[in-house]
Amino acid sequence: MKSLPVLSFPPDQLAKLQAQYAQDMQQLWQQGLQSNPQLKDRRFAAEAWQHNPVAGFNAAMYLLNARTLMAMSDMVDTDEKTRARIRFSVEQWVAASSPSNFLAFNAEAQQKAIDTKGESIVQGLQNMLHDMRQGHVSMTDESKFEVGKNVATSEGAVVFENEIFQLIEYKPLTPKVYQRPFLLVPPCINKFYILDLQPANSFIRHVVAQGHRTFVVSWRNPDESMANVTWDDYVEKGVMQAIEVARQIANMPQINALGFCVGGTLLTSALAVLAARGEDPVASATLLTTLVDFTDVGVLDVFIDEPFVQYREAQFSQGGLMAGRDMASTFSFLRPNDLVWNYVVGNYLKGETPPPFDLLYWNSDATNLPGPLYAWYLRNTYLENKLVKPGKAVICGEKIDLRKVDLPVYIYGSREDHIVPITAAYASTQVLPGPKRFVMGASGHIAGVINPPASGKRSHWLAKTADFPKSVDEWIAKAEEKPGSWWTDWYAWLKKHAGQQIAAPKNYGRGKHKAIEPAPGSYVKIKA
């Protein structure tokens, strides 16, 4: 059995922290005797906390202890990975133990129970029973949304399907379209309609409106019939098949392609397989918040080590499914206060129904993964980082060498992304040999990407130089901040690779690839 790491604290730092804690505790007691403590935390922002001296003092004590515990986790004298795991564990415990999470200590929930004569408690219990039946905490009023009715509403048709995905072609919004079609590969761990929530913020609709003949992969939500599907299957029967069908329908030798998150990793894998076979059906690629080099994977690294990967490999050695609810739970606990306890308090302690929000409906629409695909992905990317090591990863029978993926690439990373850190998104500039353009957007993994120009929100950063230093910090030092969305910069870049304009097609598909059913298709409606 592997021995546990020995933990210790630098004596001088620990003594300094103890002295600071004693000083803060003394100030808190003095303040508590005179007036309610000032609580600079939104969990305790309601007036009920300010008007209840006991609850206010309890919250202030919690915040002091939480700060001290987090500081202690940061100063543990051990290796970096162990320290990160300790910090993550302490953060989970601190978030769960907040007095706001318990009716006996939550002054706001108590006040609401009094004001509603107990109605809020009754409603909270009903909300809890509802969530227990559906198997997850409600983040939004899911009854207000229906895929194809008020989300994923862009007009189009399914023009191809197999056991892994449906290919959707979207109706042109312009009288002319560019010759070279555009294929979008979304992540297989989520459903594609994050890119088509509402007309105003639909990435898909905006691309179509720019005159691109647009195709989108809609991954099937796996059931037991897909229990033995592999990463190779998703690359060859998924991405590579979609490239070929889009090419055939448009009657063009090449297409432009985009991969988002894991979809970008799948697209890069497919491009590497095609390059190994001497094939060149993709003229340009766009990678949005994509991991190709897995050296820095941020907070997710706390889960990854040899025993964990071996456990998953054994679990799925005979096939099986990685449940979507387990994946969703893992990602939620990366931000426990915002994505877990906030809803526990609102739904159950205060008896509130969360308001309708399309993004959170999508976030709750879980997707399973084939177990063998998940196990391969863990070992070959997160654990052993084989994609960037020439000849180490074997996909679809080909030894992968990204140095052969020589095509123009547009690479986007979000500055505050906690799933694909900006350092990881930028790292693709160091391994892909073709002409590159890198842009950094503000905000996180989703909000940074879904940022239509008309909203006028956020900023993005561009560097005039074509040089890509090894460190993203060096690149940022040379970059210039631009107001608003990065989409307009990408539009201009993609236009250069899209070819001439021709009359927009009047029908979906071509030849043997005919319209099967209206968009968004049936695969996206399958529930996990």
NORMO-V524475 format. One record per pair of residues at least 12 apart in sequence whose ideal C-beta (glycine too) atoms are under 6 Angstrom apart, sorted by the first residue. I is the first residue (numbers start at 1). GAP is how many residues later the second one is. Records with the same first field share a line. If there is no record, write none. Layout:
# NORMO-V524475
I=GAP / GAP
This chain:
# NORMO-V524475
5=73 / 77
7=69 / 71
8=69
9=66
10=67
13=62
17=54
21=47
24=40
28=32
32=25
36=14 / 17 / 20
37=19 / 23
39=20
43=57
44=15
46=62
48=59 / 60 / 63
49=58
52=55
55=52
58=41 / 47
59=40
62=37
66=28
69=21 / 25
73=13 / 14 / 17
84=218
85=217
88=214
95=241 / 242 / 246
100=245
101=240
103=246
106=243
109=240 / 241
112=238
120=230 / 231
123=228
124=224 / 225 / 227
127=220 / 221
128=220
135=190
136=189
137=206
138=209 / 216
139=204 / 215 / 221 / 225
140=214 / 216 / 217 / 220 / 221
141=212 / 215
142=219
144=212
145=216
147=377 / 378
148=372
151=42 / 46 / 207
152=41 / 44 / 368
154=16 / 42 / 48 / 50 / 51
155=16
156=12 / 13 / 14 / 15 / 363
157=12 / 351 / 358 / 361 / 362
158=358 / 359 / 363
159=349 / 350 / 354
160=85 / 353
164=56 / 73 / 74
165=52 / 54 / 73
166=52 / 355 / 357
167=48 / 75 / 78
168=48 / 50 / 351 / 353
169=46 / 339
170=38 / 44
172=332
173=35 / 36
174=37
175=329
176=325 / 328
177=34 / 36 / 327
178=33 / 34 / 320 / 321 / 323
179=320 / 321 / 323
180=72 / 76 / 318 / 319
181=32 / 65 / 69 / 74
182=30 / 32 / 74
183=32 / 59 / 63 / 72 / 74
184=32 / 74
185=32 / 54 / 74 / 78 / 82
186=74 / 77
187=73 / 74 / 75 / 76
188=31 / 74
189=73 / 178
190=177
191=174 / 176 / 333
192=24 / 26
194=168
197=161
201=249 / 251
210=281
215=31
217=25
218=303 / 305 / 306
220=303
221=146 / 305 / 307
222=99 / 146 / 148
226=144
227=92 / 93 / 94
228=91
229=141
230=142 / 143
231=142 / 145
232=163 / 164
234=32
235=34 / 35 / 160 / 161
236=160
239=27 / 28 / 31
240=30
243=38
245=268
247=34
249=260 / 261 / 264
254=27 / 29
256=27 / 28 / 241
257=25 / 28
258=28
259=28 / 31
260=28
261=28
264=23 / 26
265=26
268=24
269=126
271=134
272=128 / 130 / 133
273=122 / 123 / 125
275=129 / 130
276=122
283=214
284=124 / 213
285=124
286=124
287=124 / 141
288=124 / 161
289=125 / 128 / 131 / 136 / 156
291=129 / 133
292=95 / 136
293=95 / 134 / 138
294=87 / 88 / 91
296=125 / 127 / 128
298=120 / 123
299=35 / 119
304=78 / 79
309=69 / 70 / 74
312=63 / 66
313=62
316=55 / 56 / 59
320=51
321=47 / 50
322=47 / 49 / 52
324=42 / 43 / 44 / 204
325=41
328=38
334=84
366=162
367=161
368=160
380=13
388=43
402=29
403=30
405=27
406=27 / 28
407=27
408=26 / 27
409=23 / 25 / 27
410=27 / 83
411=17 / 27
412=27
413=12 / 13 / 27
414=27 / 29 / 30 / 31 / 34
415=25 / 27
416=27 / 28
417=27 / 28
419=26
422=50
423=49
426=46
429=39
437=56
439=21 / 23 / 47
440=21
441=19 / 45
442=16 / 17
443=15
451=34
453=32 / 34 / 35
456=28
459=22 / 24
460=22 / 26
461=18 / 20
463=12 / 15 / 16
465=13
